[in-house]
Amino acid sequence: MLLEDDLMLSEVIVEHLEASEYVVTTVFDGIEAEDLLFETKFDLLLLDVNVPLLNGFELLKSLRTLGNTTPAIFITSMNRPEDVLEGFELGANDYLKKPFEMIELKARIDNIKRQFKLDNSDIIQISKSMSYDLSRYLLHIDNKEIKLSKKEGEFLSYFLQHRGEVLSADNLMVNVWSYDTAPTSPTLRTYIKTLRKYLGEESITTLRGVGYVFN
């Protein structure tokens, strides 16, 4: 998702990213961005700071407070050291000062992809005998193919992006479900149980009172 109120710059960035086969959703003010993020999950956020209605700093602060961990890069003309410091303290993963070259933006995005294991490939290797097709929600185990529901697939995808991390129930609810359709705790446990059935009991560890770890 790109939040940028400069129409010309927005078009240039979109053209550059689409040429690299990214799918880009554009918004032009902070409230529009916030509303969209309540409904849709993205792999990466590109956020200008000085935008109408709700600035980029306030937007990211709100997202992080709610537990949304989507990687974010600020792209802004606010280039004082204290601005950069504030951006990172609010939860940004990178900070790109305007004006910038598109090749630098690409380098920053590539770095985020490495950090968060975001890849253009639809196939994620889970183990030697197990892989997952993101686009078709298909789990391959040895020679067997298991079709997951859309939500089961999104649930597994989020776990795979955060292997080895402790994920609280709130974190999972915020980042896998839309805010207005967050599940109950029993529903969450049912999805955990289903994934364990497919992947093995040891695949997801429960840390009582803390959260879950995908091994």
Steps between C-alpha positions, in 0.01 A plus 500: 500500500634842398389809694615803300301816432731628223317357198798522266740329743236238579466417130877474457536265799207283388637476145841398634362239740254353251788461254657277768173300518374642830130559555459852643196657665517880520339730755535876534414589859552341840136429578453321168812294580378418851156391375660277237733341753203403718376287209806385305836342579813611314857371484652848521396860571666799330395807700547868434482705820354837398165383362147635560269410792731256683875522453721197443656513846158496670378224270791268574482574873133396496575183304783391730286570809236266357764232446529530121858395414491552122845629390498874428736739321457875542565697179507866598661841464522521880874439515615642834675247727222538757240417232688184405528405869128555554416289196697202627371541856143482366575162344630570149726236346677749274505874426562636150556873457364689200618554234611144432582285199275206414801268520541598866133427569547158339803433721301589814209276395738212420650537847155484662419190292813328633428599860138386494546208260266658244553340163347528155476121485163351592661181635638497855708203609403399853722193526659243268169320458263792538425817299219752476356673190395848613285590200297177492490421874648156427710314753728231350612224738707228330278404205178615663323829423277669760272790406475753785217744546585862425525588869701188584736597218537859622556372853778266383654773282528735797662230713749427220596868478575499874664163561658473842331815632261503796162615365231596749134425438437874455781522244348216297151644519610846384728386219306206357140616543338828407434712806123468476506121465757402763436146628434381851777321692338157442492569124869590508581178685301304240721636220810411702365148548426464127851608398653260751291220350655568158855597603552296817441574868855634540457757224343763728601540864259654749656723765225527756400857573742629237418372152609260229825419318516344153798265501 
